[in-house]
């Protein structure tokens, strides 16, 4: 149970959706993922934390030396002390920023290596950083290269372009099926963000293509027009009968329309087609079973939700549903334990510890649930 790892994954997703945008091309998204994976595999976050701790010690020493010079007094003692303190702080900040720039360069190198290993082009990654460089160029502000946490755009792009163009896969085109899957994922993200204008703009060249229709169907559903959205999803299913996530979307529409019994078949079909054994789909099926309000299906709901959590053990929503299911079958202690894990993975550590404190004494010592409560009680949130 490691929330820092969970937050790291959330950070990657947040960067892609918020900072980079949902409108990136497939190769650009892959480049972003490769770059962020380079940071993770390089252990940059942990190493930077160690560097920060070291910098704090050095900063304190600079302040002490400065204070000492001031205390000694004498001619110019006060000015000298201030210079020592401020100069020491400035040097430490520049050292930290230089270290961050070296990490960014290392992540770029690692990204190209990862893309080559998976036989993918780095062209999209290069395009992304070129766009960032243009944004900085036209920002109208003078930039001190020594006060930046990232390498200067021109230097970075030159190095990245040299690496990227050496790859035998630089000019490789994306497979059409991958591009379609990517476009549909983009459509889903934008539809859930509620940005109809961006959705129309994104697919203006192919407004009747499957991705555009998928996004429109989801947008209609989210606006409460499920009866209009369902036929559009059915049409897409007829065109892509092996797409698990079309059935998942259909099941979600039915579930949110209080038609849980009807949604069961769609979630089961999605699970049967899913090559990647997504935990989300199993949790969704468990949710639908729970919403049928049929006491005979509660045991199956718990089984499905737990199976989904086994695949994705950091899902707050999954634990929330498990807590509901345990409560419905009369297992309040297990319900409280599941609620503790829901709070833990939602980063509500105070609530998690309180729930774990009440739940653990009533659980059998040494069981998985008891051990997870102990993990929560032992966890010390990072205050930085």
N, C-alpha and C positions, 0 to 999 in steps of 0.2 A: 504494500500500500504506500505509494510514493506520489503525493500530490505535486512535487516539483516536476516529475516526469509528465504528469497530466497537464500541468500548466505549460510545459514546453511544447506539447502537441497543440494545445490551444493557441499558443503564440504563433506557431507556424500557420495555422488556419486563419488566425486573425490578420496576420501580415498579408496573406494572399487575398483575402476578401476586402479588408479595409484599406490597407496601404497600397497594394498593387492593383486592386480592383477586380471585379468579376468579369470584366470584358477582355481579359488577356487571352491571347491565342494559346493553343495547346502547348506549343513548344516553349512559350514564355512561362506558363505555369510549371512545366517540368523543370525549366531552368531555375525558377524561384525555389522549388522544392529541393533541387540538387544543391543549391547554395545554402539553404537553411540546414539541410542534412549535413553539409560540410561542417557547419558550426557544431552540430550535435556530435558527430563522430569525432571531431577534433577536441571535444571536451572544453570548448571555449568558455562556456558559462562558468564552469567550476574553476577553471584557471584564472578567469578574470576576477572572480570573487576572491581568490587567494591574493591576486595582485592588489585588489582594493584593500584587503586587510593589511597588506604590507605598506600600502600608501598611507593608510590611516596612522600607522605607527610612525612612519617618516614625517608625516605632517605634524603629529604631536611633538616630535623631537624638534622640528623647525620652530614651532611656537615656543617651546621651552627655551631654546637657544636665544630666540628673539627677546623673550621676556627677561632672560639672564642679562643680555646686553643692556636692556633698558634699566634693569635694577642696578647694574654697576654704575650707571649714570656717567658723569664726566661729559666732556665736550663732545657733542654729537652722539652721545650714547643712545638717546631716544630714537633718533632718526636711523641709526645703525640697526637698532633692535627691530624696528618696523621693517627695514629693508630685508633683514635676515628672514623674518617670519613670512613676509609677502613673497619674497624671492623663492623661498623654499616651497611654498604652496604652489606657485606658478610652475616651477620645475616639475613637481609631482604630477600636476594636471597634464602637462605636456607629455610626460612619460607615459601616463595612462592612455592618452589619446593615440600616441605612437604605437602602443601595444595593441589597441583596438584596430588601428589601421592594418597592422600586420596580420591580425586575425581575419579581417575581411579579405585580404589578399590570399590567405591560406584557404579560406572557404571557397573563393573563386577557383583556385587550383583543384581543390577536392571535388567541386561541382563538375568541372570538365572531365576529371578522371571517372566520376560516377556515370556521366552521360556516355562516355566512350565505352565503359564496361557494359552498359545496357544498349549499346549501338543506337544512340539517339543523338540528334544534332544539338549543338550549343548555340545555334543561330538565334533562337528565341531569347535565351539568357542575355546574349550580346545586345539584342534589340531592346530589351528592358532597361539595361544600364545606359544605353545610348539615350533613351528617352529621359531618364533621370538626369543625365548630364546636360541635356538641353534645358530642362527645367531650372537647373542651377545656373546655367549660363545666362538665361533671360530673367533671372530673379532680380537683377538690378542692384545687387549688393556685392561689395568687395569681400572676398573670402580669404581668410588666413589659412593656408594649407596645414599649418601646425596646430590649429585649433579645431580640426575636424576629426570625427570618430571614424570616418570612412576615407579611403584613398580619394584623391582628387579625380573627377570624372575622366579627364583626358588621359591621365596616366593609367587609370584602371582599365579604360576601354582599349587602349593600345596593347596592354599586357594580355587582356582577355581575348582580344581579337587574334593576337598571335597564337595563343593556345588553341582557340576554337578552330581556326582555319587549318591547323595542322591535323585535325581529326579527319579520318576518312569518312565520317558520317555528317560532316558539316552541311552538305547539300542534300542530305537525305530528307525526303518528304514524309509527312505523317500519314499512316494508313487511314483511309477514309472512315473505317469503322471506329477507330480511336478518336478521330476528329468529331464524328457524330456524337459519341458518348460524352466527349468534352463539352460540345455545344449544348447538349441537353442538361448537363450539370450546371453550366453557366445560366441557362434559362431558369432552372429551378432556384438557384441562389437569388437571382434578380427578382423573380416572382415573389419569393418569400420576403424580400426586402421591401416589397410594395412599390417598386419603381416601374410603373407601366411605360413611361416615356423611354427609359433606358432599354427596356425589353424590346420595344418597337424599333429603336435605333440600332440595337445590336444585330437584329435580323432583317434589316431593311432590304438587303440584297436577296433575301429568300424568305419573304413573310409567310409563305405557305409551306415551308419546310417543316420537317418533324420537330426540330428543336423549338422553332417559333410557336408551333401549335401546342407543344408540351408546356411551354411557359405560359401561354395564354390560358390553357386549361387550368393550370395551378392557380393563376391569378383570379380566374372566375370562381374557383372553389373557395379561395380565401376571402372573396367578397360575398360569399354566401350563395352563389349560383351553382350549387352542386349539380342540379338537373341539367344545366348547360354544359358543365365540365365533363361529366361522366361519358357522354357520347364521344367527345373528343379523345378521351383516354382509350375508349373501346376501339376507335379507329386506329389509334397508334398501336394498340396491342395486335390488331389484325395485320399491321405492317411489320411489327417486330414481336412475333409471338414468343420469342425466347428471352425477352428483356425482363429480368426479374423485377426491376425497379418500376416498371409500368404497372405491374400487378400490385407492388407495394403501395404506389400512389393511389391506385383504385381502392385498395383496402383502407387506406388512410381517409379517403373521401367518405367512404361508407361509414367508417368508425366514427368520424366527427359529425356525421349526420344521424347519429343514434341508430345505426343499422349494423350493430356489432355482429349479429348472427350472419348477415350477408357478407361481412368483411372477412370472415374466417377462411373461406375458400381462396380468396385472393392472396392472403398472407401465406397460406400453405403452398399455393402455387409459386409464389415468389421464393420461398425457402427451397423448394424443389429445384428451381432453376438457378439459384445462386451458387456459382462456382467457388466463391470466396468465404462461404459460411459466415455471413455477417451476423454479429450479435444483435444488431438493430432489428433485423427481421424477426428473430425469435422473440425478442422483447415485445415487438409490435403484435405478434400473434398472441402472446400472453396477455397483453393489454386488451385485445379484442375478446379473448375468453373471459377475462375479468368483467368486462362491460356487458356481457350477456346476462349477468345477474343470475346465472344458473348455478346453484350450489354444487351440482354434479360436475361442473367444469372448473371449479376452483383449484382442485389438485393439479389438473393439466395446466392451468394458468401459471401456477407456481413452478412447475417443471419447465415450462417454456421460458419464463422470465429468468430462472436460474441458469438455464442453458445459454441464454443470450448474454448474461453477465459473465459467464465463464469465458466467453469470447471477447467481451468488452467489459472488463472489471472496473472501469472508471466512469460508468454512466450514472450520474445522479438520478435521472428520470427512471432508469431501470430499478434502482433500489427503492425509489419512491413507490413504484407500482408493486414491488415485492412486499413492502411494508403494508400496503393496502390489502394485498392478497392474504398475508399472514393474519392480519386483523380480521378479515372476513371468515377465516377458518378457525378463529378462536385461539390464536397463538400470539398473545400480546408481547411476550418477551422476545420472540423472533421478529415481530413487527417493529419493536423498539430498536432492536439491533440493526435491522435493515434501514430504519430511519436515521440511525447514527451514521451509517455508511453513506446514505444520501447526502446528509449535511457535510460529511467529510469531503466527499468529492465535489461538492458545490462550494468548497473552501469556506464553509461556515464552521470553523473549528471549535468555537465556544459551544455551539449547539451540539456538535458531534460528541464532544467530550462529556457533556452533561447527559446525553442520551446513553452513551456507552457506560457511564458510571452507574446508571440505574439498571441497564440491561445485563451487564456482565455477571453480577452475583447470582442471577436467576438462570444462567446458562450452564450447561455441563462443562466443567473445567477440561480444557484441552481440545474441545471441539473446534472446528474451523471458525464458527461464529464467536466463540469465547476468545480465540486467538486474535481475531480481527478487532474485537473490542479492546484488547490489550494494546494492539498496535496504535489504535486511535488515542488511548489514554497516554501512551508513551510518546506520541508525536509532539515535537516542539516546533511550532510554526516559525518560519524564517521572518524575523522582524525587519529585514532590510527591504 
